[in-house]
Amino acid sequence: MPTAVADTVARALESVDVAAVRRAYWEQNEFVYLERWLPPDLVARLVAEVERVRPAINRNFIPRHKKGGSVSFYTLVEQAPTIVALYRAPAFIAFLSALSGRALLACPPGDPHACALYFYTEPGDHIGFHFDTSYYKGARYTVLVGLVERSSSRLVCQLYKNVPGRAVEERALTTHPGTVILFNGDKLWHSITPLGENEERVSLTLEYVTDPSMHPLKRFVSNMKDAIAYFGFRRVFLDSRKATRATQ
């Protein structure tokens, strides 16, 4: 399975003008949008795993900031081998590294946010504007993959925020199935607009870092945030220990 997914991604990358995508990425302050880029057969397999993990959704609500459901990396490792294989595909990581100009690495296995699904399934599900702030010692890069898009909800991005001398440019994007978006988590101010009635949106996020080390105190803060806002305490703290032991 991992080899087949890696080969599919490698073949898809053969048709990509990496130099042109890299220029767009840097011209947009480390952000690029590749609409419907992943092959349809691979997208179909990813969506099948979305359906498989639905019973594991953890719903969360933080007033004035976010409402929705999440499935952590730990569940995906157990039940979604295609998603995990995409996350770890060598050619994909090499492509992302070429765009960012940094040697990117997968997050440690004890990070529930490393590779996760986000479900917007109830009216009003959304997330407010935020950066994908890194608690790691190095920078963190986010890849967002559209999987299910039956909604009027949009990914709203504000490019060049906090860049001296540049006006902010706002874009409202539809994350069609197979769409891939890469950005530097500390540079893109972004949100998801509220879901309407009888709508659904599911996206996959993949996180990569330049340095996988983290101070123990920051790890605790990161885990608390993930437990409260995303995956629940049991998944974050108990399953983190299982994941760490499994790799030792």
Stockholm file with secondary structure:
# STOCKHOLM 1.0

chainA/1-248         MPTAVADTVARALESVDVAAVRRAYWEQNEFVYLERWLPPDLVARLVAEVERVRPAINRNFIPRHKKGGSVSFYTLVEQAPTIVALYRAPAFIAFLSALSGRALLACPPGDPHACALYFYTEPGDHIGFHFDTSYYKGARYTVLVGLVERSSSRLVCQLYKNVPGRAVEERALTTHPGTVILFNGDKLWHSITPLGENEERVSLTLEYVTDPSMHPLKRFVSNMKDAIAYFGFRRVFLDSRKATRATQ
#=GR chainA/1-248 SS CHHHHHHHHHHHHTTCCHHHHHHHHHHTTSEEEETTCSCHHHHHHHHHHHHHTGGGCEEEEETTTEEEEEECHHHHHHHCHHHHHHHHCHHHHHHHHHHHTSCCEECCTTCTTSEEEEEECSTTCEEEEECCCCCSSSCEEEEEEEEEEESSCCEEEEETTTCTTCCCEEEEECCCTTCEEEEETTTCEEEECCCCTTCEEEEEEEEEESCCCCCHHHHHHHHHHHIIIIICHIIIIIHHHHHHHHTC
#=GC SS_cons         CHHHHHHHHHHHHTTCCHHHHHHHHHHTTSEEEETTCSCHHHHHHHHHHHHHTGGGCEEEEETTTEEEEEECHHHHHHHCHHHHHHHHCHHHHHHHHHHHTSCCEECCTTCTTSEEEEEECSTTCEEEEECCCCCSSSCEEEEEEEEEEESSCCEEEEETTTCTTCCCEEEEECCCTTCEEEEETTTCEEEECCCCTTCEEEEEEEEEESCCCCCHHHHHHHHHHHIIIIICHIIIIIHHHHHHHHTC
//
